[in-house]
Amino acid sequence: MMKLTILGSTAGAPSRTNPASGYLVESGDTSMWMDAGTGTFMELAARVDPGSLDAVVISHSHVDHCSDLFGLYGYLAFGPSGDVPIKVFVPEGTSAHFSAFARANDEHVFNVVLDIQEVAPGDEVTFGDMTLSFGSAIHPVPALVTRISAADRTLVYSGDTGPGGDLLEMAADADALLCEASIAGVRDGQTYVYHLTAIEAGETASWAGVDRLILTHIGAMIDPQNSLDEASGAFAGDIAYAAPGTVFEI
């Protein structure tokens, strides 16, 4: 069994009651932090020792998906610490971006406690019980779709993406699709091209033949129930909202 814990799921920025994007994925003795959005480090630390993580995956470098990586850095470098370095998988070009923010050269403690490795669409990595494969997302910065396989179960995470890219292919026959649904209503010529509507999330789940759709990255001004209703019009399978603190067994 794979377990997915929602640490936060608000689009763009944390709300007063819900951190930005972040998820804890566990299988057996293997644990991974997937996206490190604002507010999610404390939620992670309330559930596991951050120093015991096997890996971190950052889908892209927008603040609401990566800022709390620097909380992990501080924890490992100056706090309780843990087994270092921890592998951090990021899209191409992101390593230099993070190092520049930390003002870190190759010998800096930032690069001692975090082993940041860039991955590209088509790449595959394995650690512990988990195998991860990566695809391209449609976003203004390099961004990844991630497919996680463990214990004969499969979870796919869209990251932030507009229509297109590798999401549909990556999600094929998955047990669960954790999919962004940033936009309410029907897409028209004025709709932002770098995010999905809830309807499109439902269509993707239906076309890919997934068993369960979990909607995430919903803005604080949108009623999640409205998004669920819109997505359910396109997807007849099991559907849920990624409410903070929710634990899904995959």
C-alpha positions as a LaTeX table, in Angstrom:
\begin{tabular}{lrrr}
\hline
Residue & $x$ (\AA) & $y$ (\AA) & $z$ (\AA) \\
\hline
Met1 & 0.00 & 0.00 & 0.00 \\
Met2 & 1.10 & 3.55 & $-0.73$ \\
Lys3 & $-0.06$ & 6.37 & 1.55 \\
Leu4 & $-0.56$ & 9.99 & 0.47 \\
Thr5 & $-0.89$ & 12.67 & 3.16 \\
Ile6 & $-2.00$ & 16.15 & 2.13 \\
Leu7 & 0.22 & 18.73 & 3.84 \\
Gly8 & $-1.27$ & 21.63 & 1.90 \\
Ser9 & $-3.16$ & 22.25 & $-1.31$ \\
Thr10 & $-3.94$ & 25.94 & $-1.80$ \\
Ala11 & $-3.08$ & 27.44 & $-5.19$ \\
Gly12 & $-0.65$ & 30.32 & $-5.43$ \\
Ala13 & $-0.15$ & 31.00 & $-1.73$ \\
Pro14 & $-1.10$ & 29.56 & 1.63 \\
Ser15 & $-4.44$ & 30.55 & 3.10 \\
Arg16 & $-5.11$ & 31.03 & 6.80 \\
Thr17 & $-6.19$ & 27.40 & 7.11 \\
Asn18 & $-4.37$ & 25.59 & 4.30 \\
Pro19 & $-0.68$ & 25.70 & 3.35 \\
Ala20 & 0.42 & 25.83 & $-0.26$ \\
Ser21 & 1.20 & 22.65 & $-2.22$ \\
Gly22 & 2.95 & 19.83 & $-0.38$ \\
Tyr23 & 2.45 & 16.10 & 0.02 \\
Leu24 & 3.98 & 13.25 & 1.99 \\
Val25 & 4.13 & 9.95 & 0.10 \\
Glu26 & 5.01 & 6.77 & 2.00 \\
Ser27 & 5.43 & 3.12 & 1.09 \\
Gly28 & 6.85 & 0.67 & 3.60 \\
Asp29 & 9.92 & 2.30 & 5.12 \\
Thr30 & 10.31 & 4.78 & 2.23 \\
Ser31 & 9.10 & 8.35 & 2.55 \\
Met32 & 9.15 & 11.26 & 0.10 \\
Trp33 & 8.16 & 14.91 & 0.36 \\
Met34 & 6.57 & 15.97 & $-2.91$ \\
Asp35 & 6.56 & 19.74 & $-3.36$ \\
Ala36 & 7.56 & 22.00 & $-0.49$ \\
Gly37 & 5.10 & 24.85 & $-0.67$ \\
Thr38 & 4.83 & 27.59 & 1.92 \\
Gly39 & 3.70 & 26.23 & 5.28 \\
Thr40 & 4.21 & 22.55 & 4.49 \\
Phe41 & 7.49 & 21.99 & 6.36 \\
Met42 & 5.79 & 22.30 & 9.75 \\
Glu43 & 2.99 & 19.98 & 8.61 \\
Leu44 & 5.60 & 17.48 & 7.43 \\
Ala45 & 7.56 & 17.71 & 10.70 \\
Ala46 & 4.39 & 17.06 & 12.69 \\
Arg47 & 4.11 & 13.67 & 11.00 \\
Val48 & 7.64 & 12.42 & 10.33 \\
Asp49 & 11.20 & 13.39 & 11.19 \\
Pro50 & 12.22 & 15.48 & 8.15 \\
Gly51 & 15.76 & 14.17 & 8.55 \\
Ser52 & 14.51 & 10.65 & 7.83 \\
Leu53 & 13.18 & 11.43 & 4.34 \\
Asp54 & 14.50 & 9.32 & 1.50 \\
Ala55 & 13.95 & 12.04 & $-1.10$ \\
Val56 & 12.24 & 15.29 & $-2.01$ \\
Val57 & 10.67 & 16.08 & $-5.38$ \\
Ile58 & 10.05 & 19.66 & $-6.44$ \\
Ser59 & 7.75 & 19.92 & $-9.45$ \\
His60 & 8.88 & 23.46 & $-10.30$ \\
Ser61 & 10.45 & 26.57 & $-8.82$ \\
His62 & 7.41 & 28.74 & $-8.12$ \\
Val63 & 7.36 & 29.80 & $-4.47$ \\
Asp64 & 4.14 & 28.00 & $-3.57$ \\
His65 & 5.81 & 24.71 & $-4.48$ \\
Cys66 & 9.39 & 25.10 & $-3.25$ \\
Ser67 & 9.88 & 27.75 & $-0.55$ \\
Asp68 & 9.87 & 25.37 & 2.42 \\
Leu69 & 12.78 & 23.41 & 0.98 \\
Phe70 & 14.86 & 26.07 & 2.73 \\
Gly71 & 13.22 & 25.07 & 6.00 \\
Leu72 & 14.47 & 21.54 & 5.44 \\
Tyr73 & 17.92 & 22.95 & 4.67 \\
Gly74 & 17.99 & 24.78 & 7.99 \\
Tyr75 & 16.73 & 21.73 & 9.87 \\
Leu76 & 19.47 & 19.54 & 8.41 \\
Ala77 & 22.29 & 22.06 & 8.59 \\
Phe78 & 21.68 & 23.85 & 11.89 \\
Gly79 & 18.91 & 22.00 & 13.71 \\
Pro80 & 18.16 & 18.42 & 14.73 \\
Ser81 & 19.67 & 17.17 & 11.44 \\
Gly82 & 19.32 & 13.62 & 10.07 \\
Asp83 & 20.88 & 11.33 & 7.48 \\
Val84 & 22.48 & 13.64 & 4.93 \\
Pro85 & 22.56 & 14.38 & 2.14 \\
Ile86 & 18.90 & 13.96 & 1.22 \\
Lys87 & 18.26 & 13.62 & $-2.51$ \\
Val88 & 16.21 & 16.44 & $-4.03$ \\
Phe89 & 14.94 & 15.93 & $-7.58$ \\
Val90 & 14.18 & 19.14 & $-9.49$ \\
Pro91 & 13.51 & 20.21 & $-13.10$ \\
Glu92 & 16.34 & 21.32 & $-15.35$ \\
Gly93 & 17.83 & 24.70 & $-14.44$ \\
Thr94 & 16.40 & 24.70 & $-10.93$ \\
Ser95 & 19.55 & 23.71 & $-9.04$ \\
Ala96 & 21.33 & 26.96 & $-9.87$ \\
His97 & 18.20 & 28.91 & $-8.95$ \\
Phe98 & 18.06 & 27.38 & $-5.46$ \\
Ser99 & 21.80 & 27.67 & $-4.87$ \\
Ala100 & 21.71 & 31.33 & $-5.85$ \\
Phe101 & 18.95 & 32.02 & $-3.34$ \\
Ala102 & 21.00 & 30.30 & $-0.60$ \\
Arg103 & 24.16 & 32.05 & $-1.85$ \\
Ala104 & 25.74 & 28.61 & $-1.91$ \\
Asn105 & 28.81 & 27.46 & $-3.81$ \\
Asp106 & 29.64 & 23.76 & $-4.23$ \\
Glu107 & 31.25 & 23.55 & $-0.75$ \\
His108 & 28.46 & 25.43 & 1.04 \\
Val109 & 26.55 & 23.49 & 3.70 \\
Phe110 & 23.41 & 23.88 & 1.56 \\
Asn111 & 24.98 & 21.52 & $-0.98$ \\
Val112 & 26.31 & 19.25 & 1.75 \\
Val113 & 22.95 & 18.44 & 3.32 \\
Leu114 & 20.90 & 18.51 & 0.09 \\
Asp115 & 21.93 & 16.46 & $-2.94$ \\
Ile116 & 20.04 & 18.37 & $-5.64$ \\
Gln117 & 19.74 & 16.41 & $-8.87$ \\
Glu118 & 18.12 & 17.74 & $-12.02$ \\
Val119 & 15.81 & 15.41 & $-13.91$ \\
Ala120 & 14.14 & 15.77 & $-17.30$ \\
Pro121 & 11.04 & 14.31 & $-18.95$ \\
Gly122 & 11.75 & 10.66 & $-19.71$ \\
Asp123 & 14.07 & 10.20 & $-16.73$ \\
Glu124 & 13.48 & 7.56 & $-14.06$ \\
Val125 & 14.92 & 7.27 & $-10.55$ \\
Thr126 & 14.58 & 4.61 & $-7.84$ \\
Phe127 & 15.10 & 4.86 & $-4.09$ \\
Gly128 & 13.84 & 2.54 & $-1.39$ \\
Asp129 & 10.49 & 1.07 & $-2.41$ \\
Met130 & 9.71 & 3.82 & $-4.92$ \\
Thr131 & 10.37 & 4.28 & $-8.63$ \\
Leu132 & 9.67 & 7.72 & $-10.07$ \\
Ser133 & 9.33 & 8.64 & $-13.72$ \\
Phe134 & 8.99 & 12.19 & $-15.01$ \\
Gly135 & 7.14 & 13.91 & $-17.83$ \\
Ser136 & 6.74 & 17.46 & $-19.05$ \\
Ala137 & 4.19 & 19.90 & $-17.67$ \\
Ile138 & 2.95 & 23.04 & $-19.44$ \\
His139 & 4.02 & 25.96 & $-17.25$ \\
Pro140 & 5.99 & 29.22 & $-17.55$ \\
Val141 & 9.04 & 27.65 & $-15.85$ \\
Pro142 & 10.47 & 24.12 & $-16.29$ \\
Ala143 & 7.97 & 21.84 & $-14.57$ \\
Leu144 & 7.43 & 18.12 & $-14.11$ \\
Val145 & 4.65 & 15.58 & $-14.00$ \\
Thr146 & 5.64 & 12.77 & $-11.62$ \\
Arg147 & 4.54 & 9.13 & $-11.67$ \\
Ile148 & 5.28 & 7.18 & $-8.48$ \\
Ser149 & 5.22 & 3.39 & $-8.44$ \\
Ala150 & 5.53 & 1.40 & $-5.21$ \\
Ala151 & 4.09 & $-1.81$ & $-3.81$ \\
Asp152 & 2.26 & $-2.51$ & $-7.07$ \\
Arg153 & 0.42 & 0.81 & $-6.78$ \\
Thr154 & 0.74 & 3.94 & $-8.89$ \\
Leu155 & 0.17 & 7.59 & $-8.03$ \\
Val156 & 0.55 & 10.38 & $-10.59$ \\
Tyr157 & 1.00 & 14.03 & $-9.62$ \\
Ser158 & 0.31 & 16.69 & $-12.24$ \\
Gly159 & 2.28 & 19.48 & $-10.58$ \\
Asp160 & 1.20 & 22.76 & $-12.16$ \\
Thr161 & 0.27 & 22.39 & $-15.81$ \\
Gly162 & $-1.99$ & 23.66 & $-18.50$ \\
Pro163 & $-3.55$ & 21.38 & $-21.13$ \\
Gly164 & $-1.07$ & 19.28 & $-23.07$ \\
Gly165 & 2.35 & 18.03 & $-22.08$ \\
Asp166 & 2.80 & 14.48 & $-20.82$ \\
Leu167 & 0.10 & 14.37 & $-18.16$ \\
Leu168 & $-2.38$ & 12.17 & $-20.02$ \\
Glu169 & 0.29 & 9.65 & $-21.02$ \\
Met170 & 1.85 & 9.62 & $-17.56$ \\
Ala171 & $-1.52$ & 9.12 & $-15.87$ \\
Ala172 & $-2.58$ & 6.14 & $-17.97$ \\
Asp173 & $-4.17$ & 3.42 & $-15.83$ \\
Ala174 & $-2.89$ & 4.92 & $-12.57$ \\
Asp175 & $-4.52$ & 3.96 & $-9.29$ \\
Ala176 & $-4.76$ & 7.64 & $-8.36$ \\
Leu177 & $-4.24$ & 10.98 & $-10.06$ \\
Leu178 & $-3.44$ & 13.97 & $-7.85$ \\
Cys179 & $-4.34$ & 16.72 & $-10.27$ \\
Glu180 & $-4.37$ & 20.48 & $-10.14$ \\
Ala181 & $-7.73$ & 22.15 & $-10.70$ \\
Ser182 & $-6.83$ & 25.80 & $-10.39$ \\
Ile183 & $-9.56$ & 27.27 & $-12.58$ \\
Ala184 & $-13.33$ & 27.21 & $-12.14$ \\
Gly185 & $-15.74$ & 27.13 & $-15.04$ \\
Val186 & $-15.35$ & 26.39 & $-18.74$ \\
Arg187 & $-12.20$ & 27.33 & $-20.64$ \\
Asp188 & $-12.55$ & 30.08 & $-23.23$ \\
Gly189 & $-10.18$ & 32.31 & $-25.15$ \\
Gln190 & $-9.34$ & 34.35 & $-22.06$ \\
Thr191 & $-8.56$ & 31.41 & $-19.75$ \\
Tyr192 & $-5.00$ & 31.17 & $-18.43$ \\
Val193 & $-3.15$ & 28.52 & $-20.45$ \\
Tyr194 & $-0.77$ & 27.32 & $-17.72$ \\
His195 & $-3.33$ & 25.77 & $-15.35$ \\
Leu196 & $-6.21$ & 23.30 & $-15.68$ \\
Thr197 & $-9.88$ & 23.78 & $-15.03$ \\
Ala198 & $-11.62$ & 21.29 & $-12.75$ \\
Ile199 & $-13.48$ & 20.04 & $-15.81$ \\
Glu200 & $-10.18$ & 19.37 & $-17.59$ \\
Ala201 & $-8.87$ & 17.52 & $-14.54$ \\
Gly202 & $-11.95$ & 15.29 & $-14.71$ \\
Glu203 & $-11.53$ & 14.78 & $-18.44$ \\
Thr204 & $-7.89$ & 13.83 & $-17.99$ \\
Ala205 & $-8.78$ & 11.28 & $-15.32$ \\
Ser206 & $-11.48$ & 9.80 & $-17.53$ \\
Trp207 & $-9.32$ & 9.60 & $-20.66$ \\
Ala208 & $-6.40$ & 8.13 & $-18.70$ \\
Gly209 & $-8.56$ & 5.46 & $-17.08$ \\
Val210 & $-7.49$ & 6.19 & $-13.51$ \\
Asp211 & $-9.33$ & 4.70 & $-10.53$ \\
Arg212 & $-9.35$ & 7.80 & $-8.33$ \\
Leu213 & $-9.06$ & 11.53 & $-8.94$ \\
Ile214 & $-7.87$ & 13.83 & $-6.15$ \\
Leu215 & $-8.27$ & 17.53 & $-6.89$ \\
Thr216 & $-5.61$ & 19.91 & $-5.56$ \\
His217 & $-4.19$ & 23.41 & $-6.11$ \\
Ile218 & $-7.58$ & 25.06 & $-5.66$ \\
Gly219 & $-7.46$ & 28.75 & $-4.78$ \\
Ala220 & $-8.70$ & 30.07 & $-1.46$ \\
Met221 & $-11.50$ & 32.00 & $-3.20$ \\
Ile222 & $-12.92$ & 28.89 & $-4.90$ \\
Asp223 & $-15.31$ & 26.51 & $-3.15$ \\
Pro224 & $-13.74$ & 23.03 & $-3.46$ \\
Gln225 & $-17.21$ & 21.49 & $-3.66$ \\
Asn226 & $-17.84$ & 23.49 & $-6.82$ \\
Ser227 & $-14.64$ & 22.09 & $-8.30$ \\
Leu228 & $-15.65$ & 18.57 & $-7.33$ \\
Asp229 & $-19.04$ & 19.04 & $-8.95$ \\
Glu230 & $-17.46$ & 20.34 & $-12.16$ \\
Ala231 & $-14.90$ & 17.53 & $-12.35$ \\
Ser232 & $-17.50$ & 14.85 & $-11.61$ \\
Gly233 & $-19.36$ & 15.87 & $-14.73$ \\
Ala234 & $-16.42$ & 14.57 & $-16.75$ \\
Phe235 & $-15.21$ & 11.70 & $-14.53$ \\
Ala236 & $-17.45$ & 8.94 & $-13.21$ \\
Gly237 & $-14.87$ & 7.35 & $-10.89$ \\
Asp238 & $-13.98$ & 8.04 & $-7.28$ \\
Ile239 & $-13.23$ & 11.73 & $-6.74$ \\
Ala240 & $-12.04$ & 13.68 & $-3.70$ \\
Tyr241 & $-10.63$ & 17.03 & $-2.64$ \\
Ala242 & $-7.07$ & 17.22 & $-1.28$ \\
Ala243 & $-8.11$ & 18.80 & 2.00 \\
Pro244 & $-5.16$ & 19.50 & 4.31 \\
Gly245 & $-4.52$ & 16.65 & 6.72 \\
Thr246 & $-6.37$ & 14.09 & 4.62 \\
Val247 & $-4.68$ & 10.70 & 4.29 \\
Phe248 & $-5.38$ & 8.64 & 1.18 \\
Glu249 & $-4.53$ & 4.96 & 0.90 \\
Ile250 & $-3.55$ & 4.28 & $-2.69$ \\
\hline
\end{tabular}
